[in-house]
């Protein structure tokens, strides 16, 4: 396993801790994080604030489950399920493709691509089974 891939895997694994500050060492000071379709968070402080807000929104569950991961030099691509708990206690897996660019062992750019309307459908109990790859299931 390449060092670059291992860094991104460890970063993604740490999401389950729901501790934004613990992610600081992985991020370059001038890093940029963006969920496509939403404004970017620029700089480590803005990224940590964004993540803390996400963790607060889903205080009982927040975890990345890696389905596939690939590396090409300093770029790591992830296909994953981002797990969140709904108000009824159901754990939902949101399919996400992520692109991470590293420089000197730190993430300088992180972009996630996903259906931004899907979590709302999940949280309101809509049947989303046809919108999530069938081989993903739960965790």
TAMODA-V145575 format. One record per residue. N is the residue number from 0. RES is the residue in three letters. SS is DSSP state (A for helix, B for strand, O for the rest). Layout:
n,res,ss
N,RES,SS
N,RES,SS
This chain:
n,res,ss
0,UNK,O
1,UNK,O
2,UNK,A
3,UNK,A
4,UNK,A
5,UNK,A
6,UNK,A
7,UNK,A
8,UNK,A
9,UNK,A
10,UNK,A
11,UNK,A
12,UNK,A
13,UNK,A
14,UNK,A
15,UNK,A
16,UNK,A
17,UNK,O
18,UNK,O
19,UNK,A
20,UNK,A
21,UNK,A
22,UNK,A
23,UNK,A
24,UNK,A
25,UNK,A
26,UNK,B
27,UNK,B
28,UNK,B
29,UNK,B
30,UNK,B
31,UNK,B
32,UNK,B
33,UNK,B
34,UNK,B
35,UNK,O
36,UNK,O
37,UNK,O
38,UNK,O
39,UNK,O
40,UNK,B
41,UNK,B
42,UNK,O
43,UNK,A
44,UNK,A
45,UNK,A
46,UNK,A
47,UNK,A
48,UNK,A
49,UNK,A
50,UNK,A
51,UNK,A
52,UNK,A
53,UNK,A
54,UNK,A
55,UNK,A
56,UNK,A
57,UNK,O
58,UNK,O
59,UNK,O
60,UNK,O
61,UNK,B
62,UNK,B
63,UNK,B
64,UNK,B
65,UNK,B
66,UNK,B
67,UNK,B
68,UNK,B
69,UNK,B
70,UNK,B
71,UNK,B
72,UNK,O
73,UNK,O
74,UNK,B
75,UNK,B
76,UNK,B
77,UNK,B
78,UNK,B
79,UNK,B
80,UNK,B
81,UNK,B
82,UNK,B
83,UNK,B
84,UNK,B
85,UNK,O
86,UNK,O
87,UNK,O
88,UNK,O
89,UNK,O
90,UNK,B
91,UNK,B
92,UNK,B
93,UNK,B
94,UNK,B
95,UNK,B
96,UNK,B
97,UNK,B
98,UNK,B
99,UNK,B
100,UNK,B
101,UNK,B
102,UNK,B
103,UNK,O
104,UNK,O
105,UNK,B
106,UNK,B
107,UNK,B
108,UNK,B
109,UNK,B
110,UNK,B
111,UNK,B
112,UNK,B
113,UNK,O
114,UNK,O
115,UNK,O
116,UNK,O
117,UNK,A
118,UNK,A
119,UNK,A
120,UNK,A
121,UNK,A
122,UNK,A
123,UNK,O
124,UNK,O
125,UNK,O
126,UNK,O
127,UNK,O
128,UNK,O
129,UNK,O
130,UNK,O
131,UNK,O
132,UNK,O
133,UNK,O
134,UNK,O
135,UNK,O
136,UNK,O
137,UNK,O
138,UNK,O
